Amino acid sequence: MNTPAINIPAKNITGILLAAGHSRRFSQGNKLLYPLQDGRPTALVAAQNLIEALPNSVAIIRPDEHVLAELLEKAGLKVLMCNEDQQEMADSLAAAARYLANPTLI
């Protein structure tokens, strides 16, 4: 049985860029700041693609990632911080959900 497609305007959907990881397995430092073949950092390319598809998007990062925060803000994302003691993927998703539930709290 096929489920019919639901057509929801992109303005009604918020994209979430999960960027609070530690890049532990990546030997070249922070993989989100690592340049791709065209010279742009990985995070910038991800942010630009996300914003193109879903203009109302947010990024979740660690509080110590100041360069990443600036890069993502300049790209047009709302940047949210994930607390130091809450850096699992579920914590990042929860931070985004809290923001989306009440954007004036952050």
CNS distance restraints for C-alpha pairs under 8 A (distance, minus, plus):
assign (resid   8 and name CA) (resid  12 and name CA) 6.87 0.50 0.50
assign (resid   8 and name CA) (resid  13 and name CA) 7.68 0.50 0.50
assign (resid   9 and name CA) (resid  13 and name CA) 7.22 0.50 0.50
assign (resid  10 and name CA) (resid  14 and name CA) 7.88 0.50 0.50
assign (resid  10 and name CA) (resid  53 and name CA) 7.19 0.50 0.50
assign (resid  10 and name CA) (resid  54 and name CA) 5.47 0.50 0.50
assign (resid  10 and name CA) (resid  55 and name CA) 7.31 0.50 0.50
assign (resid  10 and name CA) (resid  56 and name CA) 7.96 0.50 0.50
assign (resid  11 and name CA) (resid  54 and name CA) 6.88 0.50 0.50
assign (resid  11 and name CA) (resid  55 and name CA) 6.78 0.50 0.50
assign (resid  11 and name CA) (resid  56 and name CA) 6.38 0.50 0.50
assign (resid  12 and name CA) (resid  56 and name CA) 7.97 0.50 0.50
assign (resid  13 and name CA) (resid  54 and name CA) 6.73 0.50 0.50
assign (resid  13 and name CA) (resid  56 and name CA) 6.90 0.50 0.50
assign (resid  14 and name CA) (resid  54 and name CA) 6.49 0.50 0.50
assign (resid  14 and name CA) (resid  55 and name CA) 7.72 0.50 0.50
assign (resid  14 and name CA) (resid  56 and name CA) 5.09 0.50 0.50
assign (resid  14 and name CA) (resid  57 and name CA) 4.95 0.50 0.50
assign (resid  14 and name CA) (resid  58 and name CA) 7.26 0.50 0.50
assign (resid  15 and name CA) (resid  50 and name CA) 6.75 0.50 0.50
assign (resid  15 and name CA) (resid  51 and name CA) 7.81 0.50 0.50
assign (resid  15 and name CA) (resid  54 and name CA) 5.81 0.50 0.50
assign (resid  15 and name CA) (resid  55 and name CA) 7.82 0.50 0.50
assign (resid  15 and name CA) (resid  56 and name CA) 6.48 0.50 0.50
assign (resid  15 and name CA) (resid  57 and name CA) 4.24 0.50 0.50
assign (resid  15 and name CA) (resid  58 and name CA) 6.21 0.50 0.50
assign (resid  16 and name CA) (resid  57 and name CA) 5.75 0.50 0.50
assign (resid  16 and name CA) (resid  58 and name CA) 5.08 0.50 0.50
assign (resid  16 and name CA) (resid  59 and name CA) 5.68 0.50 0.50
assign (resid  16 and name CA) (resid  60 and name CA) 7.42 0.50 0.50
assign (resid  16 and name CA) (resid  96 and name CA) 7.19 0.50 0.50
assign (resid  17 and name CA) (resid  46 and name CA) 7.90 0.50 0.50
assign (resid  17 and name CA) (resid  47 and name CA) 7.29 0.50 0.50
assign (resid  17 and name CA) (resid  50 and name CA) 7.78 0.50 0.50
assign (resid  17 and name CA) (resid  57 and name CA) 7.57 0.50 0.50
assign (resid  17 and name CA) (resid  58 and name CA) 6.20 0.50 0.50
assign (resid  17 and name CA) (resid  59 and name CA) 4.47 0.50 0.50
assign (resid  17 and name CA) (resid  60 and name CA) 6.27 0.50 0.50
assign (resid  18 and name CA) (resid  59 and name CA) 6.04 0.50 0.50
assign (resid  18 and name CA) (resid  60 and name CA) 5.27 0.50 0.50
assign (resid  18 and name CA) (resid  61 and name CA) 7.07 0.50 0.50
assign (resid  18 and name CA) (resid  89 and name CA) 7.50 0.50 0.50
assign (resid  18 and name CA) (resid  92 and name CA) 6.58 0.50 0.50
assign (resid  18 and name CA) (resid  93 and name CA) 7.69 0.50 0.50
assign (resid  19 and name CA) (resid  32 and name CA) 7.60 0.50 0.50
assign (resid  19 and name CA) (resid  59 and name CA) 6.59 0.50 0.50
assign (resid  19 and name CA) (resid  60 and name CA) 5.45 0.50 0.50
assign (resid  19 and name CA) (resid  61 and name CA) 4.91 0.50 0.50
assign (resid  19 and name CA) (resid  62 and name CA) 7.65 0.50 0.50
assign (resid  20 and name CA) (resid  60 and name CA) 5.91 0.50 0.50
assign (resid  20 and name CA) (resid  61 and name CA) 4.02 0.50 0.50
assign (resid  20 and name CA) (resid  62 and name CA) 4.90 0.50 0.50
assign (resid  20 and name CA) (resid  82 and name CA) 6.92 0.50 0.50
assign (resid  20 and name CA) (resid  87 and name CA) 6.48 0.50 0.50
assign (resid  20 and name CA) (resid  89 and name CA) 7.95 0.50 0.50
assign (resid  20 and name CA) (resid  92 and name CA) 7.09 0.50 0.50
assign (resid  21 and name CA) (resid  61 and name CA) 7.66 0.50 0.50
assign (resid  21 and name CA) (resid  62 and name CA) 7.65 0.50 0.50
assign (resid  21 and name CA) (resid  87 and name CA) 7.06 0.50 0.50
assign (resid  21 and name CA) (resid  88 and name CA) 7.69 0.50 0.50
assign (resid  21 and name CA) (resid  89 and name CA) 7.96 0.50 0.50
assign (resid  22 and name CA) (resid  30 and name CA) 7.29 0.50 0.50
assign (resid  23 and name CA) (resid  29 and name CA) 7.08 0.50 0.50
assign (resid  23 and name CA) (resid  30 and name CA) 5.70 0.50 0.50
assign (resid  23 and name CA) (resid  31 and name CA) 6.03 0.50 0.50
assign (resid  26 and name CA) (resid  30 and name CA) 7.32 0.50 0.50
assign (resid  26 and name CA) (resid  31 and name CA) 6.39 0.50 0.50
assign (resid  28 and name CA) (resid  34 and name CA) 7.49 0.50 0.50
assign (resid  29 and name CA) (resid  34 and name CA) 7.55 0.50 0.50
assign (resid  30 and name CA) (resid  34 and name CA) 6.43 0.50 0.50
assign (resid  31 and name CA) (resid  42 and name CA) 6.96 0.50 0.50
assign (resid  32 and name CA) (resid  41 and name CA) 6.40 0.50 0.50
assign (resid  32 and name CA) (resid  42 and name CA) 4.94 0.50 0.50
assign (resid  32 and name CA) (resid  43 and name CA) 4.67 0.50 0.50
assign (resid  32 and name CA) (resid  68 and name CA) 7.77 0.50 0.50
assign (resid  33 and name CA) (resid  41 and name CA) 4.80 0.50 0.50
assign (resid  33 and name CA) (resid  42 and name CA) 5.89 0.50 0.50
assign (resid  33 and name CA) (resid  43 and name CA) 6.24 0.50 0.50
assign (resid  33 and name CA) (resid  68 and name CA) 7.10 0.50 0.50
assign (resid  34 and name CA) (resid  41 and name CA) 5.14 0.50 0.50
assign (resid  34 and name CA) (resid  42 and name CA) 5.89 0.50 0.50
assign (resid  35 and name CA) (resid  39 and name CA) 4.91 0.50 0.50
assign (resid  35 and name CA) (resid  40 and name CA) 5.07 0.50 0.50
assign (resid  35 and name CA) (resid  41 and name CA) 4.10 0.50 0.50
assign (resid  35 and name CA) (resid  42 and name CA) 5.97 0.50 0.50
assign (resid  36 and name CA) (resid  40 and name CA) 5.65 0.50 0.50
assign (resid  36 and name CA) (resid  41 and name CA) 5.99 0.50 0.50
assign (resid  36 and name CA) (resid  42 and name CA) 6.11 0.50 0.50
assign (resid  40 and name CA) (resid  44 and name CA) 6.52 0.50 0.50
assign (resid  40 and name CA) (resid  45 and name CA) 6.69 0.50 0.50
assign (resid  41 and name CA) (resid  45 and name CA) 6.57 0.50 0.50
assign (resid  42 and name CA) (resid  46 and name CA) 6.26 0.50 0.50
assign (resid  43 and name CA) (resid  47 and name CA) 5.97 0.50 0.50
assign (resid  43 and name CA) (resid  68 and name CA) 7.79 0.50 0.50
assign (resid  43 and name CA) (resid  72 and name CA) 7.37 0.50 0.50
assign (resid  44 and name CA) (resid  48 and name CA) 6.03 0.50 0.50
assign (resid  44 and name CA) (resid  71 and name CA) 6.83 0.50 0.50
assign (resid  44 and name CA) (resid  72 and name CA) 6.56 0.50 0.50
assign (resid  44 and name CA) (resid  75 and name CA) 6.88 0.50 0.50
assign (resid  45 and name CA) (resid  49 and name CA) 6.14 0.50 0.50
assign (resid  46 and name CA) (resid  50 and name CA) 6.06 0.50 0.50
assign (resid  47 and name CA) (resid  51 and name CA) 6.03 0.50 0.50
assign (resid  47 and name CA) (resid  72 and name CA) 6.69 0.50 0.50
assign (resid  47 and name CA) (resid  75 and name CA) 6.58 0.50 0.50
assign (resid  47 and name CA) (resid  76 and name CA) 7.96 0.50 0.50
assign (resid  47 and name CA) (resid  77 and name CA) 7.19 0.50 0.50
assign (resid  48 and name CA) (resid  52 and name CA) 6.08 0.50 0.50
assign (resid  48 and name CA) (resid  75 and name CA) 6.52 0.50 0.50
assign (resid  49 and name CA) (resid  53 and name CA) 6.39 0.50 0.50
assign (resid  50 and name CA) (resid  54 and name CA) 5.72 0.50 0.50
assign (resid  50 and name CA) (resid  55 and name CA) 7.32 0.50 0.50
assign (resid  50 and name CA) (resid  57 and name CA) 7.22 0.50 0.50
assign (resid  51 and name CA) (resid  55 and name CA) 4.33 0.50 0.50
assign (resid  51 and name CA) (resid  56 and name CA) 6.96 0.50 0.50
assign (resid  51 and name CA) (resid  57 and name CA) 6.34 0.50 0.50
assign (resid  51 and name CA) (resid  76 and name CA) 7.41 0.50 0.50
assign (resid  51 and name CA) (resid  77 and name CA) 7.51 0.50 0.50
assign (resid  56 and name CA) (resid  77 and name CA) 7.83 0.50 0.50
assign (resid  57 and name CA) (resid  77 and name CA) 5.78 0.50 0.50
assign (resid  57 and name CA) (resid  78 and name CA) 6.71 0.50 0.50
assign (resid  58 and name CA) (resid  77 and name CA) 5.15 0.50 0.50
assign (resid  58 and name CA) (resid  78 and name CA) 4.62 0.50 0.50
assign (resid  58 and name CA) (resid  79 and name CA) 5.78 0.50 0.50
assign (resid  58 and name CA) (resid  80 and name CA) 7.11 0.50 0.50
assign (resid  58 and name CA) (resid  96 and name CA) 7.53 0.50 0.50
assign (resid  59 and name CA) (resid  72 and name CA) 7.44 0.50 0.50
assign (resid  59 and name CA) (resid  77 and name CA) 6.28 0.50 0.50
assign (resid  59 and name CA) (resid  78 and name CA) 6.20 0.50 0.50
assign (resid  59 and name CA) (resid  79 and name CA) 4.86 0.50 0.50
assign (resid  59 and name CA) (resid  80 and name CA) 6.00 0.50 0.50
assign (resid  60 and name CA) (resid  79 and name CA) 6.06 0.50 0.50
assign (resid  60 and name CA) (resid  80 and name CA) 4.86 0.50 0.50
assign (resid  60 and name CA) (resid  81 and name CA) 5.66 0.50 0.50
assign (resid  60 and name CA) (resid  82 and name CA) 6.33 0.50 0.50
assign (resid  60 and name CA) (resid  92 and name CA) 6.05 0.50 0.50
assign (resid  60 and name CA) (resid  95 and name CA) 7.51 0.50 0.50
assign (resid  60 and name CA) (resid  96 and name CA) 7.12 0.50 0.50
assign (resid  61 and name CA) (resid  65 and name CA) 6.86 0.50 0.50
assign (resid  61 and name CA) (resid  68 and name CA) 7.94 0.50 0.50
assign (resid  61 and name CA) (resid  69 and name CA) 7.31 0.50 0.50
assign (resid  61 and name CA) (resid  79 and name CA) 7.17 0.50 0.50
assign (resid  61 and name CA) (resid  80 and name CA) 6.32 0.50 0.50
assign (resid  61 and name CA) (resid  81 and name CA) 5.13 0.50 0.50
assign (resid  61 and name CA) (resid  82 and name CA) 5.89 0.50 0.50
assign (resid  61 and name CA) (resid  92 and name CA) 7.97 0.50 0.50
assign (resid  62 and name CA) (resid  81 and name CA) 5.51 0.50 0.50
assign (resid  62 and name CA) (resid  82 and name CA) 5.30 0.50 0.50
assign (resid  62 and name CA) (resid  83 and name CA) 6.87 0.50 0.50
assign (resid  62 and name CA) (resid  84 and name CA) 6.94 0.50 0.50
assign (resid  62 and name CA) (resid  87 and name CA) 7.55 0.50 0.50
assign (resid  63 and name CA) (resid  81 and name CA) 5.39 0.50 0.50
assign (resid  63 and name CA) (resid  82 and name CA) 6.61 0.50 0.50
assign (resid  63 and name CA) (resid  83 and name CA) 6.90 0.50 0.50
assign (resid  63 and name CA) (resid  84 and name CA) 7.23 0.50 0.50
assign (resid  65 and name CA) (resid  69 and name CA) 6.12 0.50 0.50
assign (resid  66 and name CA) (resid  70 and name CA) 6.25 0.50 0.50
assign (resid  67 and name CA) (resid  71 and name CA) 6.21 0.50 0.50
assign (resid  68 and name CA) (resid  72 and name CA) 6.13 0.50 0.50
assign (resid  69 and name CA) (resid  73 and name CA) 6.02 0.50 0.50
assign (resid  69 and name CA) (resid  79 and name CA) 6.38 0.50 0.50
assign (resid  70 and name CA) (resid  74 and name CA) 6.08 0.50 0.50
assign (resid  71 and name CA) (resid  75 and name CA) 6.32 0.50 0.50
assign (resid  72 and name CA) (resid  76 and name CA) 6.47 0.50 0.50
assign (resid  72 and name CA) (resid  77 and name CA) 5.62 0.50 0.50
assign (resid  72 and name CA) (resid  78 and name CA) 7.76 0.50 0.50
assign (resid  72 and name CA) (resid  79 and name CA) 6.98 0.50 0.50
assign (resid  73 and name CA) (resid  77 and name CA) 5.03 0.50 0.50
assign (resid  73 and name CA) (resid  78 and name CA) 6.17 0.50 0.50
assign (resid  73 and name CA) (resid  79 and name CA) 6.36 0.50 0.50
assign (resid  80 and name CA) (resid  95 and name CA) 7.54 0.50 0.50
assign (resid  80 and name CA) (resid  96 and name CA) 7.53 0.50 0.50
assign (resid  80 and name CA) (resid 106 and name CA) 7.93 0.50 0.50
assign (resid  81 and name CA) (resid  95 and name CA) 7.79 0.50 0.50
assign (resid  82 and name CA) (resid  86 and name CA) 6.21 0.50 0.50
assign (resid  82 and name CA) (resid  87 and name CA) 6.29 0.50 0.50
assign (resid  82 and name CA) (resid  91 and name CA) 7.18 0.50 0.50
assign (resid  82 and name CA) (resid  92 and name CA) 6.09 0.50 0.50
assign (resid  82 and name CA) (resid  95 and name CA) 6.54 0.50 0.50
assign (resid  83 and name CA) (resid  87 and name CA) 6.77 0.50 0.50
assign (resid  86 and name CA) (resid  91 and name CA) 5.39 0.50 0.50
assign (resid  86 and name CA) (resid  92 and name CA) 7.59 0.50 0.50
assign (resid  87 and name CA) (resid  91 and name CA) 5.78 0.50 0.50
assign (resid  87 and name CA) (resid  92 and name CA) 6.58 0.50 0.50
assign (resid  88 and name CA) (resid  92 and name CA) 6.57 0.50 0.50
assign (resid  89 and name CA) (resid  93 and name CA) 6.34 0.50 0.50
assign (resid  90 and name CA) (resid  94 and name CA) 6.08 0.50 0.50
assign (resid  91 and name CA) (resid  95 and name CA) 6.16 0.50 0.50
assign (resid  92 and name CA) (resid  96 and name CA) 6.40 0.50 0.50
assign (resid  93 and name CA) (resid  97 and name CA) 6.16 0.50 0.50
assign (resid  94 and name CA) (resid  98 and name CA) 6.09 0.50 0.50
assign (resid  95 and name CA) (resid  99 and name CA) 6.28 0.50 0.50
assign (resid  96 and name CA) (resid 100 and name CA) 6.10 0.50 0.50
assign (resid  97 and name CA) (resid 101 and name CA) 6.01 0.50 0.50
assign (resid  98 and name CA) (resid 102 and name CA) 6.38 0.50 0.50
assign (resid  98 and name CA) (resid 103 and name CA) 7.79 0.50 0.50
assign (resid  99 and name CA) (resid 103 and name CA) 4.74 0.50 0.50
assign (resid  99 and name CA) (resid 104 and name CA) 7.79 0.50 0.50
assign (resid  99 and name CA) (resid 105 and name CA) 7.07 0.50 0.50
assign (resid  99 and name CA) (resid 106 and name CA) 6.58 0.50 0.50
